[in-house]
Amino acid sequence: MLKQRLCSLFAGLALIVGTTTVLHAQSSSVTPGIRIGSYFDPTNFYVGGELLFPLSSAIYLNPNLEYVFVDNGTFATFNIDAHYDFPVSDPAYVWFGLGLGLLYTDPEGTVEADINPGLNILLGLGFDAGPVTPYT
C-alpha cells in the first residue's frame, strides 16, 4: 500500500514537473542527452537518457532514466533531479543538486519485482567539449 502511494506521488510530481517543463521549454532550449557510466554499488555498467531543461541561467531540471546491466534480473532508475551550476572558468563547470528517484528491481526467479523511492544528492564536474559534455 505504501509503495503504491509513493509511486502515485512520484507519478503526480512527474506529471506536474513535466507539464511545467514542457510549457517552459516552449521559450527555452531543451537538451536531450545520453548517460553512460558505472554504479559503485552494484558495480555495474549503465546506459540511460535525460532531458536538460534550463529554468534560469544557472538552475536546471534534469528528468532521466537509467538501465543498469546486472546479472540475473533487471535494475532501472527513474529520476527527477534539479541542479545549480556554479560559475567557474570556461569550459569547466561544477554543479550541486537534489532529486527524487524510483529504483526498480526485478530479480530472476520467483521473487517479485520491487519499486523503492530514493533521494538523489548530486555533485558534479563537467566540461563543455562542443557537441558533447562529459561529466562525472
C-alpha positions, 0 to 999 in steps of 0.5 A: 500500500505504501509503495503504491502511494509513493509511486502515485506521488512520484507519478503526480510530481512527474506529471506536474514537473513535466507539464511545467517543463514542457510549457517552459521549454516552449521559450527555452532550449531543451537538451536531450542527452545520453548517460553512460557510466558505472554504479559503485554499488552494484558495480555495474555498467549503465546506459540511460537518457535525460532531458536538460531543461534550463529554468534560469541561467544557472538552475536546471531540471534534469528528468532521466532514466537509467538501465543498469546491466546486472546479472540475473534480473533487471535494475532501472532508475527513474529520476527527477533531479534539479541542479545549480551550476556554479560559475567557474572558468570556461569550459569547466563547470561544477554543479550541486543538486537534489532529486527524487528517484524510483529504483526498480528491481526485478530479480530472476526467479520467483521473487517479485519485482520491487519499486523503492523511492530514493533521494538523489544528492548530486555533485558534479564536474563537467566540461563543455567539449562542443557537441558533447559534455562529459561529466562525472 
